[in-house]
Amino acid sequence: QLQLVESGGGLVQPGGSLRLSCAFSGFSLDYTAIGWFRQAPGKGREGVSCFSSGGSTTDYADSVKGRFTISRDNAKNTVYLQMNSLKPEDTAAYYCAATTSLAHYFCSFSPKEYAYWGQGTQVTVSS
């Protein structure tokens, strides 16, 4: 059974950094695209970063380009989201998601494309 568990959220001051982790089981990254999403109160779920199955393609939302980095460790079955220069507007619940339905070189920021979701981890950026 495919499972994802996020961790690493917390309270951080503006300009600070956090690294989110998404531990997964039940699938191989060679055949699965991964996305990081976030949802602030009263707003829809927003795609933040993703990589395609096999990792050949990565993408970032304009709002996080240059500040966030997605990475993976196959040996640890973990995907990471390194978040630097955090801003108050980055405050949200962050989710990782997985899908096996996208073509090999594609990833997506559409939540509808992802069938499997973690429970989320809260990130709060505030002084």
N, C-alpha and C positions, 0 to 999 in steps of 0.2 A: 504494500500500500504506500502510495506516495505521500510524504509528509514534509512540512516545512515549519521550522520553529525560529522566530526572530528573537534577538537579544541585543543589548548594547545601548538601548535608549536611556534617556535621562534628562536632567536639567543642566544646561550649559549657558554660559554668558555669551553675548554677541561677540563674534570674532573667534570663538572657540571651536573645538573639533570633537567629533564623536566618530566611532567606527561601529556600524551595525553589522551583525552577523546573521546569517540565515543558514541554519543547519538543516540538511535535507537527507531524506532516505527514500528508497524505493524507486529511484531512477538514476540515469546516467546523464551528465551534462553533455555528453556527445550527441544526445538525441533530444535534449530539452532546452528550450529557451527560458530565460529567467528575467523577470522584471521586478524592479523596485517601484512601489507606488506610495503615495502619501495621501492622507485625508485630514484636512483641518475641519474643525467644528463648523457645521452649516455649509460645507462645500463638498463638491464631488470628489471622487477618487482621481488623483492626478498621477500620470506616469512620470517618474523621475529619471530612471536609467534602466537599461536593459542590455542583455547580450544574447546573441543567437545561439542555437545549438552548435556545439563545437567551439564557440567563442570567437568566431571569425569577424563578427560584427558587434560593435557596441554603439550605444546611442545615449544621449543625455538631453534632458529638457533644457531649453534655453536659460531658464531661471537658475540652473545649477551648473552649467558648463564652466569649467575652469575651477570649480570648487569641490565637486563631488567626483569620486572615482569608484567604479565598480570593478570587482576582481573576484577571483575564485581560487579555491584550493581543492583540487580533485582528491588529494590524499586524505583531506579532512572532511570531505563532503560538505563544504561550507562555501557560501558566497558572501562577499563583504560589500558594504557601501561605506567608503571613507568620506566623511563630510567635514570639510574645512571652511573657515571663514563663515561660520554660521550666522544667520540673520534671524531676527524675530519672525519674519514671514516664513521661515522654514519649520516653524512649530506645527506639528501634526502627528498623527499616528502613522507609522511607516510599516508597510507590508511588503513581503516578498511573495512572488507568485511564479508559477511554473506552467508551461504548456508544451505538449508534444505535437501540437497541430500546425505549427508554423513551418514554412519551408526552411531549409538548412541555413540560409544566409540572412534570415530576417528575424528581427524582434519587433515588438509592438508596444505602444503606449496605450493601447485600448484594453481596458480591464476585461472586456468581453472575450478577448482572445485567450485568457488564462483560466484554466479549469481548477487549478490547485492554489490554495492561499494559506499563508501562515496566519497566526492570531493577531499579529501586529505588536509593535513596540512604540511607546510614546517618546517623542522628542520635543522638549520645550526649551526654547531659546529666549532667555530673559535675564535682565540685570537685576 
